Amino acid sequence: MTLEVLDRSQTETAAPAAPVRAKPQRLSIIDCDFHPTVKKIDELKPYLSRRWWERIETYGLRPRHAFVNGDPYPKAAPRAARRDAWGPDGSQPGSDLAFTQQHYLDAYGVEYAMMSPLYPSGQADQDPDFTTAMVSAVNDWQLDAWAHQDKRLKASILVSYEDAQSSVAEIEKRAGDKSFSQVLLLTRTNEPLGRKRYWPIYEAAERHGLPVAMHVFGYSGFPVSGTGWPSYYLEETTGHSAACQSVVASLVLEGVFERFPNVKFINIEGGFGWLAALSWRLDKHWARLRAEVPHLKRPPSEYLKEQLYITTQPMDEPESPRQLIDLMEQVGMDRLLFATDYPHWDFDDPARALPRGLTPEQTKAICSENARKLFRL
């Protein structure tokens, strides 16, 4: 099934009397990773008290992480964005609603887009009270600037995830608003996300039937690799998947899936090719060391197949399309959620990203139906 509408030259025939071929129906896309941002940070001023706005003006944003004040991305892709994603007025990619509608939502047939605001979000700032104020401001801004302006856009509940009590309060505040689709955390946290300090967040999400999404990056204050700070941007961006594996292993082994069986978790922008191998390894070691984790009643892979979803972006690209389909089948065609990562430089075009050889049913499931079921759209 094609994702593209045929152009006029393809639909016309030479003989006037011959029937015109019907245009194929465009496949709907539910994008599980769109990154909106502000044109200027002043857009958040109406949602912050005088105290916190003066704090920004005086000290700026101070995330608990080294090297964040510079722009590590290649000069060919400033702000990690597509070159053509900057607004007509030069505004930040993902900051102009009208341009985003034209350039992204309409152009790619996006039925719904799950918003993942990354910066400025205030998540894991050095001042935890400021973080609480900022995530609430960004949640208000998501509604006013985006979700209430276009019903295709679904907001995420940003939380101050290092402060469980604050996070629960924010979830309780937002959960009744259908404009919000999920709770959004980052993968690099002070402790592995399976630890009990984070459990109140999962309990609140379960109470309100909200998925918990975990996007790559984060401000832990610790080196982003297991052995220290990487030398290169290439090293860091490739290492995202390692952080995701640690998060998934922590959630399983600490018993989060067992304790909160109705919570669905989503891993965003870490790829998916590693998940099958991680499942095999966890099962193998669990079979020999299960006495250490008696709270796990089943093999780790069974929890993952029931409670973990994972986005397709960045798409893994083995030499053979058949190898990629094998990977997707091992993960589970019903576990994959399509994501473009718009407006970032490694954007995945819905018309080109998926491998040839998928059945129409599999393509539809990945592009929209898995997400439709998960988010109850």
Salt bridges, closest charged atoms under 4 A:
GLU12 OE2 - ARG8 NE 2.55
ASP33 OD1 - HIS35 NE2 3.14
ASP33 OD2 - HIS215 NE2 3.34
GLU54 OE2 - ARG50 NE 2.87
ASP71 OD2 - ARG79 NH1 3.19
ASP84 OD2 - ARG82 NH2 2.83
ASP84 OD2 - HIS103 NE2 3.18
ASP89 OD2 - LYS39 NZ 3.63
ASP96 OD2 - LYS39 NZ 3.69
ASP106 OD1 - ARG152 NH1 2.78
GLU111 OE1 - ARG372 NH2 2.86
ASP125 OD2 - ARG55 NH2 2.65
ASP140 OD1 - ARG174 NH1 2.73
ASP150 OD2 - ARG152 NH2 2.80
GLU162 OE1 - ARG197 NH2 3.20
GLU170 OE2 - ARG174 NE 2.77
GLU172 OE2 - ARG207 NH2 2.45
GLU172 OE1 - HIS208 NE2 2.89
GLU191 OE1 - ARG195 NH1 2.77
GLU191 OE2 - ARG197 NH1 3.16
GLU236 OE2 - ARG188 NH1 3.28
GLU254 OE2 - ARG195 NE 3.18
GLU269 OE1 - HIS35 NE2 3.38
GLU269 OE1 - HIS215 NE2 2.88
GLU302 OE1 - ARG298 NH1 3.66
GLU306 OE2 - ARG298 NH1 2.89
ASP326 OD1 - ARG322 NH2 2.94
GLU329 OE1 - ARG322 NH2 3.24
ASP334 OD1 - ARG335 NE 3.76
ASP341 OD1 - HIS35 NE2 2.92
ASP341 OD1 - HIS344 ND1 3.09
ASP349 OD2 - ARG352 NE 3.91
GLU369 OE2 - ARG372 NH2 3.18
